[in-house]
């Protein structure tokens, strides 16, 4: 028997069997869709209106998309709170004071209160002290193992940091907090250095490595390290900082934060939990959506001759919805959200700064096209789809456009999201540990009939 199994198979045989196995796997994995209704299963852990199944409690952030009226949920303009503070007030506060905001809201998310002036300065010093990577890490991990996909490369780099940690398995809150602050400080450096390594090996670009400057904010440091001449305008750094602030946290139910809760509840180490969140964020339905928006608009700009013609733009959107344009998925990327209905507050905040940057970059026509799609898409979608809640532009709709105007490489669009969300993931990991909850294990109902075992010689 073993001698027969040791035969060298040709490629066509193997490919043929894989095609057959794929058919078997698909057929045995498909569940009758009517059973989800019969057993009241909330697919995606959301009901038909998009409201999430209650899976936990959190004090980190809150999303409001509905209000109660006569015991009914009624869609409202979206609002987002970090530790009880409205995100609009937070952004206005640090902008009015001329500060960059990401370090401040990272302190807020981790420690539950807005920092005093001294606490803010001290926290900046702590973050700066952790910016340096472990000795030889840049050479041995980043430079020698460039990956074709930046998110996979970053996941590998974060997991590699485990081996440089003197106490990696200790999941006490003080130790995890130290690990999280280190990751928040180091991730942007790993991200930019990783991109330069990727661009050197795969794009044959010149290899230029800038060390981070402790006196700069995270947004400033990203631009400083990324650009060969390290130059950037105040507006460029300010808008990138706002992007980091708006992406830092979004409730415990988003896919990557919930993943962090699930993995953390198993008792695993910090690096493994963060890598799990990174792998979740990589998906185009989550952190990769802004790239899809940019590519969709690139196709639109080729197909739509007059960017000011509402009818021509609407016709293209119709083709998107009807799976006749771009990737034929039927999606208008950047429009709609799992939770928000009438508006995404992050998109509203971002939009005014996007317009200002578009003027600086002489991209007013492109901004006008984005604005028209934002206005027209919900109307077109409502004509072809049954709507259980409203749809509006989400943060991904504008973020890719901003990164493009900042001349950020497309490969870094999702990693920048990750650099920001590292703050939120850290807060959620600590919250899960501090509450000493049970391992998260929801139920799945088997709908497969039970069968009698059949010996191999009797199988047809």
Secondary structure, 3 states (H helix, E strand, C coil): CHHHHCCCCCHHHHHHHHHHHHHHHHHHHCCCCHHHHHCCCCHHHECCCCCECCCCCCCCEEEEEEEEECCEEEEEEEEEEECCEEHHHHHHHHHHCCCCCHHHHHHHHHHCCCCCHHHHHHHHHHHHHCCCCCCCHHHHHHHCCCCCCHHHHHHHHHHHHHHHCCCCCCCCHHHHHHHHHHHHHHHHHHHHHHHHHHHHHHCCCCCCCCCCCCCCCHHHHHHHHHCCCCCCCHHHHHHHHHHHHHHCCCCCCCHHHHHHHHHHCCCCCHHHHHHHHHHHHCCCCCCCHHHHHHHHHHHHHHHCCCCCCHHHHHHHHHHHHCCCCCCCCCCCCCECCCCCCCCCHHHHHHHHHHHHHHHHCCCHHHHHHHHHHHHHHHHHHHHHCCCCCCCCECHHHHHHHHHHHCCCCHHHHHHHHHHHHHHHHHHHHHHHHHCCCCCCCCCCCCCCCCCCCCCHHHCC
